[in-house]
Amino acid sequence: MKDTEQSIIEAAILIFNEDLSAPLEKVAEKAETTRRTLHRYFKDRKELMQRCEKEIRRSCAIAMTQAYNSSEDPVIQLENMFYAGIQCGTKHTFLHKLHQLHDHAHETSNKDCVKFEQTFQLWNSHLKLLQTTGLISAHLSSEWIQNLYNGIVTACIASQNQTQMNQQDVKKFAWFSFSRGIGI
């Protein structure tokens, strides 16, 4: 039962990342199930979207924490966290899309905004540490660095979808671009 539920969530993330208004039939088809089965697990689109967000926050937070704990060297920690973000790929970009919808105003009193910030708290605090220690250019705002990172993750996803590109090359190109862009 959990495999079907998880397949639906993963399919929804992929489908909705491309088109937030895609029909649930398309999600069911991607999950290789029926719409009827989809509704056994999720009563409606809103509930499915909420579960997608929860899954994304959980998996991205785990990946970032593991990457951070993989080294004592702050630059290697950043590089590994960067790769974890790329590994989260579509999940990462989808979470940002959901959080930046046209009718969304980011507020610290909004519980969804708080959860969003907590997902990236380790990443953001590590960037600030690297800036205060001079390992990253202090001329760049954290918002700029985050937007640069999001753009590179999006470029990685597009490149990975092109079968002629070697996946290891994509990761190397991405880190090269990001690290040079922030002054490492």
HELIX and SHEET records of a PDB file:
HELIX    1   1 LYS A    2  GLU A   18  1                                  17    
HELIX    2   2 LEU A   24  LYS A   30  1                                   7    
HELIX    3   3 ARG A   35  TYR A   41  1                                   7    
HELIX    4   4 ARG A   45  TYR A   68  1                                  24    
HELIX    5   5 PRO A   74  CYS A   88  1                                  15    
HELIX    6   6 THR A   90  HIS A   99  1                                  10    
HELIX    7   7 LYS A  111  THR A  119  1                                   9    
HELIX    8   8 GLN A  121  THR A  132  1                                  12    
HELIX    9   9 SER A  142  GLN A  160  1                                  19    
HELIX   10  10 GLN A  167  GLY A  181  1                                  15    
END                                                                             
